[in-house]
């Protein structure tokens, strides 16, 4: 059987953001229902490079797919002009186990991560939310800018980054007559004062402080992914109703949650539930317009498997990608 290779351009063409949000809807429902066989991901520290190597295997009967994502995360890469995330998703035939496709993992991660955040915004943010604060200026900032605008009528975007020049460049590159008004700020408080707040910095220390948040805000915490790192302080977590992509992984890896638990600011029971449970109606979502809701994203293999299977089917249907003989 020939092996299909899908590069980053193929992924962006075949997985537009609106479609990916619907794919993530199905993925998060499946993750919460337990229909995806997904052992806890393996993480190897790359100490010399200051990064991590991730192995995320899984399988699911519907749609039928077996696969694994293998990626490195090197925060130093953007300074080299490279994506921080490098790697691929390997997809296998559910019935025979034959390899079907190798798919660019960086592009999938950037799109599906933002789509999952947008799904949480769709379900948890106030319907009238019209402003979007973004912490960060990298790839995930770009995809979150697009994704959030798919689910809310965003008129104003405020971007904060630690590097003023990068922040200004981000605003210049993404401003346009048909989109929201985008401004840069040197004060993170101004980005935090928006209706929707996306934190995508990868910082190991808090850049978002709970005292800055306005009543009724919705927050997505995306960048930190180890028990010792976090992007938001404990006050943020204490003020918010917390939702996660998968509870088991959050209690293993999410420093944004684990650190305030260790400090005694919150308890495990303060986690309202998983986004998939909100979608299924087994966990309540936002209760009123004054409540602060928060989605802690780590990423789960169900998101990658659903995205990869969708991409494979679309590529076969449209004749995209490169076929190579294998073995």
Long-range contacts (C-beta under 8 A, 24 or more apart in sequence): 1-93, 1-98, 1-99, 1-100, 1-326, 2-323, 2-324, 2-325, 2-326, 3-99, 3-100, 3-101, 3-102, 3-323, 3-324, 3-325, 3-326, 4-100, 4-101, 4-102, 4-312, 4-315, 4-316, 4-321, 4-322, 4-323, 5-101, 5-102, 5-321, 5-322, 5-323, 5-324, 6-101, 6-102, 6-103, 6-104, 6-311, 6-312, 6-315, 6-320, 6-321, 7-104, 7-107, 7-321, 7-322, 8-104, 8-106, 8-107, 10-104, 10-311, 10-315, 10-320, 10-321, 11-103, 11-104, 11-107, 11-108, 11-111, 11-311, 12-107, 12-111, 13-320, 14-310, 14-311, 14-314, 14-315, 14-318, 14-320, 15-108, 15-111, 15-112, 15-307, 15-310, 15-311, 15-314, 17-111, 17-114, 17-115, 17-118, 17-143, 17-146, 17-147, 17-150, 18-150, 19-310, 20-111, 20-112, 20-115, 20-307, 20-310, 21-115, 21-118, 21-119, 21-122, 21-147, 21-150, 21-151, 23-112, 23-115, 23-306, 23-307, 23-310, 24-112, 24-115, 24-116, 24-118, 24-119, 24-303, 24-306, 24-307, 25-119, 25-279, 26-306, 27-116, 27-300, 27-302, 27-303, 27-305, 27-306, 27-307, 28-116, 28-119, 28-245, 28-274, 28-275, 28-276, 28-279, 28-302, 28-303, 29-276, 29-279, 29-280, 30-60, 30-276, 30-302, 30-306, 31-245, 31-246, 31-274, 31-276, 31-300, 31-302, 31-303, 32-246, 32-274, 32-275, 32-276, 32-277, 32-279, 32-280, 33-276, 33-280, 35-60, 35-61, 35-62, 36-60, 36-301, 36-302, 36-305, 38-300, 38-301, 38-302, 40-248, 40-249, 40-252, 41-249, 41-301, 43-226, 43-253, 46-72, 46-74, 49-74, 49-76, 50-74, 50-75, 50-76, 51-75, 51-76, 52-225, 52-226, 54-87, 56-299, 56-300, 56-301, 56-304, 57-301, 58-301, 58-302, 58-304, 58-305, 59-94, 59-305, 60-94, 60-302, 60-305, 60-306, 61-94, 63-306, 63-309, 63-313, 64-94, 64-95, 64-309, 65-91, 65-92, 65-94, 65-305, 65-308, 65-309, 66-91, 66-92, 66-93, 66-94, 66-97, 67-91, 67-92, 67-301, 67-304, 67-305, 67-308, 67-309, 68-301, 69-105, 69-108, 69-109, 69-301, 69-304, 70-105, 71-105, 71-106, 71-109, 73-225, 75-202, 78-138, 83-110, 83-139, 84-138, 84-139, 84-202, 85-109, 85-110, 85-139, 89-304, 89-307, 89-308, 91-305, 91-308, 91-309, 91-312, 99-326, 100-312, 101-308, 101-311, 101-312, 101-315, 101-321, 103-308, 103-311, 103-312, 105-304, 108-304, 108-307, 108-308, 108-311, 109-299, 109-304, 110-139, 110-140, 110-142, 110-143, 111-143, 111-307, 112-299, 112-303, 112-304, 112-307, 113-140, 113-143, 113-222, 113-297, 113-299, 113-303, 114-140, 114-143, 114-144, 114-146, 114-147, 114-148, 115-147, 116-245, 116-275, 116-297, 116-299, 116-303, 117-144, 117-147, 117-148, 117-198, 117-220, 117-222, 117-295, 117-297, 118-144, 118-147, 118-148, 118-150, 118-151, 119-151, 119-275, 120-218, 120-220, 120-243, 120-275, 120-295, 120-297, 121-147, 121-148, 121-151, 121-152, 121-196, 121-218, 121-220, 121-295, 122-151, 122-152, 123-275, 123-278, 123-279, 123-285, 124-218, 124-243, 124-275, 124-278, 124-285, 124-286, 124-293, 124-295, 125-151, 125-152, 125-195, 125-196, 125-218, 125-286, 125-293, 126-195, 126-216, 126-218, 126-286, 126-289, 128-195, 128-289, 129-154, 129-195, 129-196, 129-216, 129-218, 130-154, 130-155, 130-156, 130-195, 131-155, 131-156, 131-157, 131-158, 131-194, 131-195, 131-196, 132-156, 132-157, 132-158, 132-180, 132-194, 132-195, 132-196, 132-197, 132-198, 133-157, 133-158, 133-159, 133-160, 133-190, 133-191, 133-192, 133-193, 133-194, 133-196, 133-197, 133-198, 134-158, 134-159, 134-160, 134-191, 134-197, 134-198, 134-200, 135-160, 135-161, 135-188, 135-191, 135-192, 135-197, 135-198, 135-199, 135-200, 135-201, 135-207, 135-208, 135-231, 136-161, 136-198, 136-199, 136-200, 136-201, 136-202, 136-223, 137-161, 137-163, 137-166, 137-167, 137-169, 137-170, 138-200, 138-202, 140-200, 140-222, 140-223, 141-170, 141-198, 141-200, 142-170, 142-174, 144-198, 144-200, 144-220, 144-222, 145-174, 145-182, 148-196, 148-198, 149-179, 149-180, 152-195, 152-196, 154-180, 154-196, 155-180, 155-181, 156-180, 156-181, 156-183, 156-194, 157-181, 157-182, 157-183, 157-194, 158-182, 158-183, 158-184, 158-185, 158-190, 158-191, 158-193, 158-194, 159-183, 159-184, 159-185, 159-191, 160-184, 160-185, 160-186, 160-187, 160-188, 160-190, 160-191, 161-201, 162-201, 162-207, 188-212, 192-217, 196-220, 198-222, 199-223, 199-231, 199-232, 201-231, 202-231, 203-229, 203-231, 204-228, 204-229, 204-230, 205-229, 205-230, 206-230, 206-231, 206-232, 206-233, 206-236, 207-231, 207-232, 208-232, 208-233, 208-236, 209-233, 209-235, 209-236, 210-234, 210-235, 210-236, 210-237, 210-238, 210-239, 210-240, 211-235, 213-239, 213-240, 213-292, 215-289, 215-290, 215-291, 215-292, 216-289, 216-290, 216-291, 216-292, 217-292, 217-293, 218-286, 218-292, 218-293, 218-294, 218-295, 219-292, 219-293, 219-294, 219-295, 220-294, 220-295, 220-297, 221-256, 221-294, 221-295, 221-296, 221-297, 222-297, 224-254, 224-255, 224-256, 225-253, 225-254, 225-298, 225-299, 226-253, 226-255, 227-252, 227-253, 227-254, 227-255, 227-258, 227-259, 228-255, 228-259, 229-255, 230-255, 230-256, 230-259, 231-256, 232-256, 232-294, 234-259, 234-260, 234-263, 234-265, 234-266, 235-265, 236-294, 237-265, 237-266, 237-270, 237-294, 238-265, 238-266, 239-292, 240-292, 240-293, 240-294, 241-272, 241-286, 241-287, 241-291, 241-292, 241-293, 241-294, 242-266, 242-270, 242-271, 242-272, 242-294, 242-296, 243-271, 243-272, 243-273, 243-274, 243-275, 243-278, 243-283, 243-293, 243-294, 243-295, 243-296, 244-271, 244-273, 244-274, 244-275, 244-295, 244-296, 244-298, 245-274, 245-275, 245-276, 245-295, 245-296, 245-297, 245-298, 245-299, 245-300, 245-303, 246-274, 246-298, 246-300, 247-271, 247-273, 247-274, 249-298, 249-300, 250-296, 250-298, 253-298, 254-296, 254-298, 256-296, 257-296
